[in-house]
Amino acid sequence: MIRAALISLGLVLYPATQLRFGELPVGPGELCLIGWIGWTGMHRLLREQIRWNAALSHLLAFWLVLGLAQCVGMIVGLVVEPYQDTAAVVHDIWAYALLITVGFLLALELAEDARRRRTVSLVVYFGALVLTVQVVDGFGLIGVARTDPWFFDRFRGWSLDPNQLGLLAAALSLLSLHLLDTKLRVGGRIAVAICGTIAFSVGLLTKSDSYVICIMVAGGVLFGRKAWTALSQVGNRRTLAHALFVSALLALPLAAIAAVPFAQSAIGYLELQSNAVYEEDGQGDTRLALWTEAFEKGLQSGFLGFGPGPHLTSKSYKRPPPDKFESHNTTLDLFTQGGLAAVLIFVWLCASTVVRSWRAKLPALIGLAVGLTAFSMFHLVIRHPMFWFGIVLCLLESARATQSVPAGPRLRLVQRHSA
């Protein structure tokens, strides 16, 4: 229980980058993770047997390929690039080492159903508590030293970037839906619903476009899977969920016909909002320039990458060496670091997680896997422990659900003997 609480606090406090100690890349979240790693590692080595599972297989394949690709890219970068951002390279190496350890230990710790469920519940509850304290701090009801909860009109809490908080809020929102999908008592359902509402509200306060896209994509996939499951299960033909989904599907053509007169106005409104988002602070042009340069850098490396760290230099506000920038896109950042091999192994990891969750018929976890993948299009998510917690959870729950599916009736062949 204490270990579960420690990893839960580490996951929800990791984005609190404003609380780090001076120039050190260490804060309360990192300390909780390091303490949990030491405690859990010793416990696993001395007391418990290590059992292989699907999550361990996926993590091993991913980090082996990514590690080799990063090493090759580092050699190319040292030969080709005119200068290195040494501090950023060291930061990435330490971050990847931390996340490798966290991921593998999570795959071992969460293998047991009861322990996994308890940890997910603690992550949701502690996450709601931490987010609530940050909101209270943001509106001036309490004061936390060395924090600035607002970035203009965007809420960032104890993070340096509102999108860091947005990723945490998105993950907590989808994890709450996963808990609601499981069999809980009424009190537990109410508590989880409150926690999910808090996370969803904080996500909206961040005004993160990445958060909105993540929730919209995840929600659409989640609803689609639930509808498919409700309509395809013969035994649930008379349930309320089945009736609601059938009614909603029958109402779609009528709703589409009724919306025709408003289509032009809606399209114009969407175009106006899209242009406003694109032009806000010049983020659209800046992001497009970063993505373009990242793609060009990957091509220049011969599809091998340049190793850990950022490698972009032509951002709108240029700085002298050794400052470099990232593209804020996981696929493109991996393309500049580890080349095509790093991109392919990341795509395989995300696609495999989504497919396994879909086959296991776990709508909330399908939404979580798809949502994290959508968020990766705008940020380097593999440096966040919450991403690996979500991936490990999806893989382990999918394996459990697939194994527990009852086998179909066996056909007995009867041989008739002639008289």
Secondary structure, DSSP 8 states (H G I E B T S, - for coil): -HHHHHHHHHHHHTT-GGGS-TTSS--HHHHHHHHHHHHHHHHHHHTS-----HHHHHHHHHHHHHHHHHHHHHHHHHHH-S---HHHHHHHHHHHHHHHHHHHHHHHHTTSHHHHHHHHHHHHHHHHHHHHHHHHHHTTSS--TT---EETTEE-TTSSSHHHHHHHHHHHHHHHHHHHHS---HHHHHHHHHHHHHHHHHHHHTT-HHHHHHHHHHHHHHHHHHHHHHHH-GGGTTSHHHHHHHHHHHHHHHHHHHHGGGHHHHHHHHHHHHHHHHHGGGHHHHHHHHHHHHHHHHHHTTSS---SS--B---SS---TT--B--S-HHHHHHHHHHHHHHHHHHHHHHHHHHHHHHTT-HHHHHHHHHHHHHTTTS-GGG-HHHHHHHHHHHHHHHHHHHHS--------------
